[in-house]
Amino acid sequence: MRQKIAFALIMGIITTGIISFTLISINIGFVANFLVIWLKSWSMAYLVVIPAILIVGPQVQKLVATMFKDTVTEEVD
């Protein structure tokens, strides 16, 4: 469980940082207070994405496992 939480925290930092930086730079450009706007947006996105990763992530893993279940057994045969 600690590994899943650590993964969510690290992945959340990386993905929200990249996405928020990209979208803010595209939408408003590099204005004088860009850093403040980006950090505010990044922190809000991070607060949203961590629970999403922890709650939705396992369901997505199950879905992917189900989708590729036949593929794995076919490769073994």
PyMOL commands that set and color helices and strands:
alter all, ss='L'
color gray80, all
select helices_A, chain A and resi 2-27+34-67+69-76
alter helices_A, ss='H'
color red, helices_A
deselect
rebuild
show_as cartoon
